[in-house]
Amino acid sequence: MLNLNKLGSSGRVKGFTSQYAIYIVLVLLVVGITIYNPSFLSIDSLRNILIQSSTRAIIALGVAFILITAGTDLSAGRIVGLTAVVSASMLQTATYANRFFPDLPQLQLFIPIVLAILVGLLCGLINGIVVAKLHVPPFIATLGTMVAVYGLNSMYFDMDPNNSQPIGGLRKDFTHIGSGSIGSGQYSVPYIVLIAIFVAFIVWVIFNYTKLGKNMYAIGGNVQAAKVSGINVAKYLIYIYMIAGALYGLAGVLEASRTGGATNNYGNMYELDAIAACVVGGVSTTGGIGTVPGVMVGVLIFTIINYGLTFIGISPYWQLIVKGLIIVAAVAFDMRKYAAKK
């Protein structure tokens, strides 16, 4: 970490700005929107931002695993969509007219949830094997998985008697996970936010206090050096892709629970938002660098852009322009730091 005490006053300012740029951007966004419309800074707005950030944060944390190994994952969004459909298809009420499985008995809540997460984990395992064992570049491997998973999801979604109808009529015990909260009234804390915080804590522990985390950073920093030091790169890459897939599966379950339904188009382009949030949050595109707090702040920044600019009536097209500029600036900043280190 940069030692600001050893720098002059201008150097300290520059160093502080460089080190905490992501947090400065977040504060400026909130301040700017609040100045334009003071009602933005309210408990309801904060609650809505956190709810909208929750599933995106879990996806971004999964993507962060891959990016830190100097890889990428384009299949994340489609895996989210598949697992949302799988969980929702088995958790409809018995009285719903258009049940996906008309003769399926009412299952224990945890069974479809665990099954959906395992489906995500299996997709991650396939990604990991293709990348680690077949040595296919992650971009191509996950691009192929993205297309295949969407095709598989569409076939599943189109089965009789559903025939591509949106899946609805979900059980209350399932939707309560996405819409319920601890406490009452304005100051209650949504379950989905607590789940995202818990997942972020577990990922933080993995990043900082486990052998997997240590080896993940080593692989991303210099894969050849990692091999020379005795790290089984292929094994750890497979583990990492499996964990990422399981996180996408959990996010798919929560997305279905939060929205009260699912279609085969759920999760479309979520992977790009997740990659962008990671990059803006300080996860290096060259691998070996990234933190959980940075990823979470990156997700918050993009949620505030979407929610905040809509809140003050800015066109969605301008939102895309702002997001694009922030992404390019973040990557350019990252590459400058990488060039300086070389």
C-alpha positions as CSV (number, residue, x, y, z in Angstrom):
1,M,0.0,0.0,0.0
2,L,1.1,3.5,-0.8
3,N,2.9,5.3,2.2
4,L,1.5,8.8,2.0
5,N,3.8,10.1,4.8
6,K,6.9,9.8,2.7
7,L,5.5,12.1,0.0
8,G,5.4,15.9,-0.2
9,S,2.1,17.7,0.1
10,S,1.3,17.6,-3.6
11,G,2.5,14.0,-3.7
12,R,0.3,13.1,-0.8
13,V,-2.7,14.6,-2.5
14,K,-1.9,12.8,-5.7
15,G,-1.3,9.6,-3.8
16,F,-4.5,9.9,-1.8
17,T,-6.5,10.6,-5.0
18,S,-4.9,7.6,-6.7
19,Q,-5.5,5.2,-3.8
20,Y,-9.0,6.3,-3.0
21,A,-10.3,7.4,-6.4
22,I,-13.2,4.9,-6.5
23,Y,-14.5,6.1,-3.1
24,I,-14.1,9.8,-4.2
25,V,-16.2,9.0,-7.4
26,L,-18.9,7.4,-5.2
27,V,-19.1,10.4,-2.9
28,L,-19.2,12.9,-5.8
29,L,-22.0,10.9,-7.5
30,V,-24.1,11.0,-4.3
31,V,-23.4,14.7,-3.6
32,G,-24.0,15.7,-7.2
33,I,-27.4,13.9,-7.4
34,T,-28.4,15.1,-4.0
35,I,-27.7,18.8,-4.9
36,Y,-29.9,18.4,-7.9
37,N,-32.6,16.7,-5.9
38,P,-32.2,16.7,-2.1
39,S,-34.9,14.0,-1.7
40,F,-32.4,11.5,-3.2
41,L,-30.6,11.3,0.2
42,S,-33.4,9.4,2.0
43,I,-33.8,6.1,3.7
44,D,-36.1,4.8,0.9
45,S,-33.5,5.7,-1.8
46,L,-30.7,4.0,0.1
47,R,-32.9,0.9,0.7
48,N,-33.8,0.7,-3.0
49,I,-30.1,1.1,-4.1
50,L,-29.0,-1.6,-1.7
51,I,-31.8,-4.0,-2.9
52,Q,-30.9,-3.4,-6.6
53,S,-27.2,-3.8,-5.8
54,S,-27.5,-7.1,-3.9
55,T,-27.8,-9.7,-6.7
56,R,-25.4,-7.6,-8.9
57,A,-22.9,-7.6,-6.1
58,I,-22.9,-11.4,-5.8
59,I,-22.4,-11.8,-9.6
60,A,-19.6,-9.2,-9.5
61,L,-17.9,-11.1,-6.7
62,G,-18.0,-14.3,-8.8
63,V,-16.6,-12.4,-11.8
64,A,-13.8,-10.9,-9.5
65,F,-12.5,-14.4,-8.8
66,I,-12.0,-14.9,-12.6
67,L,-10.6,-11.5,-13.3
68,I,-8.0,-11.7,-10.6
69,T,-6.6,-14.9,-12.3
70,A,-6.2,-12.7,-15.4
71,G,-9.3,-14.4,-17.0
72,T,-12.7,-13.2,-17.9
73,D,-16.2,-14.7,-17.7
74,L,-18.9,-13.9,-20.3
75,S,-21.2,-16.7,-19.2
76,A,-22.2,-15.2,-15.9
77,G,-25.4,-13.5,-17.0
78,R,-26.7,-16.6,-18.8
79,I,-25.9,-18.8,-15.9
80,V,-27.9,-16.4,-13.7
81,G,-30.8,-16.8,-16.1
82,L,-30.7,-20.6,-16.2
83,T,-30.6,-20.9,-12.4
84,A,-33.4,-18.4,-12.0
85,V,-35.6,-20.5,-14.4
86,V,-34.6,-23.8,-12.7
87,S,-35.4,-22.6,-9.2
88,A,-38.6,-20.8,-10.2
89,S,-39.9,-23.7,-12.2
90,M,-40.0,-25.9,-9.1
91,L,-41.3,-23.4,-6.6
92,Q,-44.7,-22.5,-8.0
93,T,-47.8,-22.7,-5.8
94,A,-49.9,-25.8,-6.1
95,T,-53.0,-23.8,-7.2
96,Y,-51.2,-21.8,-10.0
97,A,-53.0,-22.5,-13.3
98,N,-49.9,-22.6,-15.5
99,R,-47.5,-24.7,-13.5
100,F,-44.2,-25.6,-15.2
101,F,-44.4,-29.1,-13.7
102,P,-48.1,-29.8,-13.1
103,D,-47.6,-33.1,-11.2
104,L,-44.6,-32.0,-9.1
105,P,-45.3,-32.2,-5.4
106,Q,-44.5,-29.2,-3.2
107,L,-40.8,-29.5,-2.5
108,Q,-38.9,-28.4,0.6
109,L,-37.8,-24.8,-0.1
110,F,-34.1,-25.6,0.1
111,I,-34.2,-28.4,-2.5
112,P,-34.7,-26.3,-5.7
113,I,-32.4,-23.6,-4.3
114,V,-29.6,-26.0,-3.7
115,L,-30.2,-27.7,-7.1
116,A,-30.0,-24.3,-8.9
117,I,-26.8,-23.4,-7.1
118,L,-25.4,-26.8,-8.1
119,V,-26.4,-26.1,-11.7
120,G,-24.4,-22.9,-11.6
121,L,-21.5,-24.8,-10.0
122,L,-21.6,-27.4,-12.8
123,C,-21.5,-24.6,-15.4
124,G,-18.5,-23.1,-13.6
125,L,-16.9,-26.6,-13.5
126,I,-17.3,-26.9,-17.3
127,N,-15.7,-23.4,-17.8
128,G,-12.8,-24.4,-15.5
129,I,-12.1,-27.6,-17.2
130,V,-12.2,-26.0,-20.7
131,V,-9.8,-23.2,-19.5
132,A,-7.5,-25.2,-17.3
133,K,-7.3,-28.6,-19.0
134,L,-8.0,-27.8,-22.7
135,H,-6.1,-24.5,-22.5
136,V,-8.9,-22.5,-24.3
137,P,-8.6,-18.8,-23.6
138,P,-11.1,-17.7,-21.0
139,F,-12.8,-15.2,-23.3
140,I,-13.5,-17.9,-25.9
141,A,-14.3,-20.7,-23.4
142,T,-16.9,-18.6,-21.5
143,L,-18.3,-17.1,-24.8
144,G,-19.0,-20.7,-25.8
145,T,-20.6,-21.5,-22.5
146,M,-22.7,-18.3,-22.6
147,V,-24.2,-19.3,-26.0
148,A,-24.7,-23.0,-25.0
149,V,-26.3,-22.2,-21.6
150,Y,-28.7,-19.7,-23.2
151,G,-29.7,-22.4,-25.7
152,L,-30.1,-25.0,-22.9
153,N,-32.2,-22.6,-20.9
154,S,-34.4,-21.7,-23.8
155,M,-35.0,-25.4,-24.5
156,Y,-35.9,-26.0,-20.9
157,F,-38.1,-22.9,-20.8
158,D,-39.9,-24.0,-24.0
159,M,-40.9,-27.5,-22.7
160,D,-44.5,-28.6,-22.5
161,P,-46.7,-27.4,-21.0
162,N,-44.9,-24.1,-20.3
163,N,-44.1,-23.3,-24.0
164,S,-42.0,-20.3,-23.2
165,Q,-44.5,-18.6,-21.0
166,P,-43.1,-16.4,-18.2
167,I,-42.9,-18.4,-15.0
168,G,-45.1,-16.9,-12.3
169,G,-47.1,-17.9,-9.3
170,L,-44.1,-18.4,-7.1
171,R,-44.6,-19.6,-3.5
172,K,-44.6,-16.9,-0.8
173,D,-41.9,-18.6,1.2
174,F,-39.6,-18.3,-1.8
175,T,-40.5,-14.7,-2.7
176,H,-40.2,-13.7,0.9
177,I,-36.4,-14.2,0.6
178,G,-36.2,-11.5,-2.0
179,S,-38.9,-9.1,-0.6
180,G,-38.9,-9.7,3.1
181,S,-36.8,-7.9,5.7
182,I,-35.8,-7.9,9.3
183,G,-37.5,-5.2,11.4
184,S,-40.4,-3.1,10.3
185,G,-41.1,0.1,8.5
186,Q,-38.6,2.4,7.0
187,Y,-35.6,1.1,8.9
188,S,-36.0,-2.6,8.2
189,V,-33.1,-4.4,6.5
190,P,-34.0,-6.6,3.5
191,Y,-33.0,-10.3,3.7
192,I,-31.5,-10.0,0.2
193,V,-29.1,-7.3,1.4
194,L,-28.1,-9.3,4.4
195,I,-27.4,-12.3,2.1
196,A,-25.2,-10.2,-0.1
197,I,-23.3,-8.8,2.8
198,F,-22.7,-12.3,4.2
199,V,-21.5,-13.6,0.8
200,A,-19.2,-10.6,0.5
201,F,-17.7,-11.4,3.9
202,I,-17.1,-15.0,3.0
203,V,-15.5,-14.0,-0.3
204,W,-13.3,-11.5,1.6
205,V,-12.2,-14.3,4.0
206,I,-11.3,-16.4,0.9
207,F,-9.4,-13.6,-0.8
208,N,-7.4,-12.7,2.3
209,Y,-7.1,-15.7,4.6
210,T,-7.1,-18.9,2.6
211,K,-4.6,-20.9,0.5
212,L,-7.1,-20.6,-2.4
213,G,-7.0,-16.8,-2.2
214,K,-3.2,-16.7,-2.0
215,N,-2.8,-18.9,-5.0
216,M,-5.5,-17.1,-6.9
217,Y,-3.5,-13.8,-6.7
218,A,-0.3,-15.6,-7.5
219,I,-1.8,-17.1,-10.7
220,G,-3.1,-13.8,-11.8
221,G,0.1,-12.0,-11.0
222,N,2.4,-14.4,-12.9
223,V,1.1,-17.8,-13.9
224,Q,4.6,-19.1,-14.9
225,A,6.0,-18.1,-11.5
226,A,3.0,-19.8,-9.8
227,K,3.8,-23.0,-11.7
228,V,7.5,-22.9,-10.7
229,S,6.6,-22.3,-7.1
230,G,4.6,-25.6,-7.1
231,I,1.0,-24.3,-7.4
232,N,-1.2,-26.7,-9.2
233,V,-2.6,-24.0,-11.5
234,A,-5.2,-26.2,-13.3
235,K,-6.7,-27.4,-10.1
236,Y,-7.1,-24.0,-8.6
237,L,-8.5,-22.5,-11.8
238,I,-11.2,-25.2,-11.8
239,Y,-12.0,-24.5,-8.1
240,I,-12.2,-20.8,-8.9
241,Y,-14.5,-21.2,-11.8
242,M,-16.7,-23.5,-9.8
243,I,-17.0,-21.0,-6.9
244,A,-17.9,-18.3,-9.5
245,G,-20.5,-20.5,-11.0
246,A,-22.1,-21.3,-7.6
247,L,-22.3,-17.5,-6.9
248,Y,-24.0,-17.0,-10.2
249,G,-26.4,-19.7,-9.2
250,L,-27.2,-18.1,-5.9
251,A,-27.7,-14.7,-7.7
252,G,-30.1,-16.4,-10.1
253,V,-32.2,-17.8,-7.2
254,L,-32.3,-14.4,-5.5
255,E,-33.2,-12.6,-8.7
256,A,-36.2,-15.0,-9.3
257,S,-37.2,-14.5,-5.6
258,R,-36.9,-10.7,-5.8
259,T,-38.9,-10.3,-9.0
260,G,-41.4,-13.1,-8.3
261,G,-40.8,-14.8,-11.6
262,A,-38.4,-15.8,-14.3
263,T,-37.9,-16.1,-18.1
264,N,-35.0,-17.4,-20.2
265,N,-33.9,-13.8,-20.8
266,Y,-33.1,-13.2,-17.1
267,G,-29.5,-12.2,-16.6
268,N,-28.9,-10.9,-20.1
269,M,-25.8,-8.7,-20.2
270,Y,-25.4,-8.9,-16.4
271,E,-21.9,-10.2,-16.9
272,L,-20.9,-6.9,-18.6
273,D,-22.2,-4.9,-15.7
274,A,-20.3,-7.2,-13.3
275,I,-17.0,-6.9,-15.2
276,A,-17.5,-3.1,-15.4
277,A,-18.1,-2.9,-11.6
278,C,-15.0,-5.0,-10.9
279,V,-12.8,-2.9,-13.2
280,V,-14.1,0.4,-11.8
281,G,-13.7,-1.1,-8.3
282,G,-10.0,-1.7,-8.8
283,V,-9.8,-5.2,-10.1
284,S,-6.9,-5.1,-12.5
285,T,-7.6,-6.2,-16.1
286,T,-4.1,-7.7,-16.1
287,G,-4.8,-10.0,-13.1
288,G,-3.4,-10.3,-9.6
289,I,-5.1,-7.3,-8.1
290,G,-8.6,-6.8,-6.6
291,T,-10.4,-6.4,-3.3
292,V,-13.9,-7.2,-2.1
293,P,-14.6,-3.6,-0.8
294,G,-13.5,-2.2,-4.2
295,V,-15.9,-4.6,-6.0
296,M,-18.8,-3.7,-3.7
297,V,-18.2,0.0,-4.2
298,G,-18.0,-0.5,-8.0
299,V,-21.4,-2.2,-7.9
300,L,-22.8,0.7,-5.8
301,I,-21.4,3.3,-8.3
302,F,-23.2,1.7,-11.2
303,T,-26.4,1.2,-9.2
304,I,-26.4,4.8,-8.2
305,I,-25.8,5.8,-11.8
306,N,-28.9,3.8,-12.9
307,Y,-31.1,4.6,-10.0
308,G,-29.9,8.1,-9.3
309,L,-30.0,9.4,-12.9
310,T,-33.4,7.9,-13.3
311,F,-34.5,9.5,-10.0
312,I,-33.6,13.0,-11.4
313,G,-35.1,12.3,-14.8
314,I,-32.0,11.9,-16.9
315,S,-32.5,9.9,-20.1
316,P,-31.3,6.2,-20.0
317,Y,-29.2,7.0,-23.1
318,W,-27.2,9.5,-21.0
319,Q,-26.8,6.9,-18.3
320,L,-25.1,4.6,-20.8
321,I,-22.8,7.4,-21.9
322,V,-21.8,8.1,-18.3
323,K,-21.2,4.4,-17.6
324,G,-19.2,4.0,-20.7
325,L,-16.9,7.0,-19.9
326,I,-16.4,5.7,-16.3
327,I,-15.4,2.2,-17.6
328,V,-12.9,3.6,-20.1
329,A,-11.4,6.0,-17.5
330,A,-11.1,3.2,-15.0
331,V,-9.3,0.8,-17.5
332,A,-7.1,3.7,-18.7
333,F,-6.1,4.5,-15.1
334,D,-5.4,0.8,-14.4
335,M,-3.2,0.4,-17.5
336,R,-1.2,3.6,-16.5
337,K,-0.6,2.1,-13.1
338,Y,0.5,-1.2,-14.7
339,A,2.8,0.6,-17.2
340,A,4.3,2.5,-14.3
341,K,5.1,-0.7,-12.4
342,K,6.8,-2.2,-15.4
